[in-house]
Amino acid sequence: MESVTVLLLAIAVSFDSLAIGMTYGMARITIPILPRILLSAISFVSIFIAMLIGDLFISWLSPEATKLLGGGILILLGIYTLWRTYQQSEDEPFQPKESNPDGVFINTVMNVFKDPLAADYDCSKTISLYESVFLGIALAFDAFAAGIGAAILSFPHLPTSTAVMIASFIFLSIGLLIGNKIHRWFQGLFFKWLPGTIILLIGIAKIFS
């Protein structure tokens, strides 16, 4: 049962990679194999560090409190993910624009978080290793929050981080392949609501288990 929950969490956290891959495929922007590996590695590091931070809560909280806190974090993350999905569905379609490569690191990451296509700031239609760092950090935000909640709920560190890394690489690669055609189908159906819903349900299940 634990392995199934780990797999579901990894899939939910990595759904953004699928959507990003579709978006880049639609825009005819390629992400070579090495940047994809780096993107996945950043997700691994992010969730592993987050789980180490989550361990700090376990040392001074009772088992019941850790269950409530960990489940609560996942529930809040699920609600936030659903809200962000709704906000994105209300926004105007993104129009590619040139970004400033000399901008502050944090501002660049936040720009990519809001508009993923901004990672290709040199408009080369190819994401370089350097550009993939910004995209990887932007994608790792949800993984970080989920990692803290997962650690508090006693998810295994290495299997969870590895599952997220593998799922992120696979989903990003699939998204790039299917591109424009499936992207429209994906956006129009309930699948875009799955990540937030899965994370929310995992949080609820952990609280009441």
C-alpha positions in Angstrom: 0.0 0.0 0.0 2.9 2.3 0.8 4.4 1.9 -2.6 1.1 2.7 -4.3 0.8 5.9 -2.2 4.4 6.9 -3.1 3.7 6.3 -6.8 0.5 8.4 -6.7 2.3 11.2 -4.9 5.1 11.1 -7.5 2.7 11.2 -10.4 0.7 14.0 -8.8 3.8 16.1 -8.1 5.2 15.4 -11.7 2.0 16.3 -13.6 3.4 19.8 -14.0 6.2 18.3 -16.0 3.7 16.7 -18.4 1.9 20.1 -18.9 5.2 21.9 -19.3 6.3 19.3 -21.9 3.1 19.8 -23.8 3.5 23.5 -23.7 7.0 23.4 -25.0 6.1 20.9 -27.7 3.3 23.1 -28.8 5.7 26.1 -29.0 8.2 23.9 -30.9 10.8 24.4 -28.2 13.0 21.4 -27.6 14.5 20.2 -24.4 17.5 17.9 -25.1 18.2 14.8 -23.0 20.8 16.4 -20.7 18.6 19.4 -19.6 15.8 16.9 -19.0 18.0 14.8 -16.8 19.1 18.0 -14.9 15.4 19.0 -14.5 14.6 15.6 -13.0 17.7 15.8 -10.7 16.6 19.1 -9.4 13.2 17.6 -8.5 15.0 14.8 -6.7 17.2 17.2 -4.7 14.3 19.4 -3.9 12.0 16.8 -2.5 14.8 15.0 -0.7 15.9 18.2 1.1 12.3 19.0 1.9 11.9 15.5 3.5 14.9 16.1 5.6 13.4 19.3 6.8 10.1 17.5 7.5 12.0 15.1 9.7 12.7 18.0 12.1 8.9 18.2 12.8 8.8 14.5 13.6 11.3 14.8 16.5 9.1 17.1 18.6 5.6 16.3 17.5 3.4 13.5 18.7 2.4 10.8 16.1 -1.2 12.2 16.0 0.1 15.8 15.5 2.5 14.7 12.7 -0.3 12.9 11.0 -2.5 16.1 11.1 0.3 18.4 10.1 1.6 16.2 7.2 -1.9 15.6 5.9 -2.8 19.3 6.4 0.2 20.3 4.3 -0.8 18.0 1.5 -4.4 19.2 1.7 -3.4 22.8 1.5 -1.0 22.0 -1.4 -3.8 20.2 -3.2 -6.2 23.2 -2.7 -3.5 25.6 -3.9 -2.8 23.4 -7.0 -6.5 23.3 -7.9 -6.7 27.1 -7.4 -3.7 27.7 -9.6 -5.2 25.4 -12.3 -8.4 27.5 -12.2 -6.4 30.7 -12.4 -4.5 29.4 -15.4 -7.7 28.4 -17.2 -8.9 32.0 -16.8 -5.7 33.6 -18.1 -5.1 34.6 -21.7 -2.9 32.2 -23.7 0.8 32.9 -23.1 2.6 34.7 -25.9 6.3 33.9 -26.1 8.4 36.9 -25.2 12.1 37.6 -24.8 13.3 37.6 -21.2 16.3 39.5 -19.7 19.2 37.1 -19.1 20.9 39.7 -16.9 17.9 39.7 -14.4 18.1 38.8 -10.8 18.1 35.0 -10.2 15.0 34.9 -8.1 13.1 37.2 -10.4 14.0 34.9 -13.3 12.8 31.9 -11.5 9.5 33.6 -10.6 9.0 34.7 -14.2 9.5 31.1 -15.3 7.1 29.9 -12.6 4.4 32.3 -14.0 5.3 31.8 -17.7 7.2 28.5 -18.4 8.1 29.5 -21.9 10.1 32.4 -20.5 12.9 29.9 -19.6 13.9 30.1 -23.3 15.1 33.7 -22.8 17.4 33.7 -25.7 14.6 32.6 -28.0 16.7 29.8 -29.5 13.8 27.3 -29.4 16.1 25.0 -27.4 16.4 24.8 -23.6 20.1 24.8 -22.6 21.5 23.3 -19.4 21.7 26.8 -17.9 18.1 27.6 -18.8 16.9 24.3 -17.5 18.1 25.3 -14.0 15.5 28.1 -13.8 12.8 25.8 -15.2 13.8 23.0 -12.8 13.6 25.3 -9.7 10.2 26.6 -10.8 8.9 23.1 -11.2 10.4 22.0 -7.9 8.2 24.4 -5.8 5.3 21.9 -5.5 7.7 19.0 -4.9 9.3 20.9 -2.0 6.0 21.4 -0.2 4.9 17.9 -0.9 8.3 16.6 0.4 7.8 18.2 3.8 4.3 16.8 4.1 5.4 13.4 2.9 8.3 13.2 5.4 6.0 14.1 8.3 3.7 11.3 7.2 6.8 8.9 7.3 7.1 8.4 3.5 10.4 6.7 2.7 12.9 9.4 1.6 15.0 7.7 -1.1 12.1 5.8 -2.8 9.9 8.9 -2.8 12.6 11.2 -4.2 13.6 8.7 -6.8 10.0 8.1 -7.9 9.5 11.8 -8.3 12.7 12.1 -10.3 11.8 9.3 -12.7 8.1 10.4 -13.0 9.3 13.9 -13.8 11.6 12.8 -16.6 9.0 10.4 -18.1 6.2 12.9 -18.0 8.3 15.7 -19.4 9.5 13.5 -22.3 5.9 12.3 -23.0 4.7 15.9 -22.9 7.3 17.0 -25.5 6.3 14.1 -27.8 2.6 14.6 -27.8 2.8 18.4 -28.0 0.1 20.5 -29.7 -2.6 17.9 -30.6 -2.9 16.2 -27.2 -2.2 19.5 -25.3 -5.5 20.9 -26.4 -7.3 17.7 -25.4 -5.5 17.7 -22.1 -6.4 21.3 -21.3 -10.1 20.7 -22.2 -10.7 17.6 -20.0 -10.7 16.8 -16.3 -7.1 15.6 -16.4 -5.7 19.1 -15.6 -7.5 18.9 -12.3 -5.9 15.5 -11.4 -2.7 16.7 -9.7 -4.4 18.9 -7.1 -7.2 16.3 -6.5 -4.7 13.4 -6.0 -2.6 15.4 -3.5 -5.7 16.6 -1.7 -7.1 13.0 -1.4 -3.7 11.7 -0.2 -3.7 14.3 2.6 -7.3 13.5 3.6 -6.6 9.7 3.6 -3.5 10.1 5.7 -5.3 12.2 8.3 -8.1 9.6 8.7 -6.0 6.5 8.3 
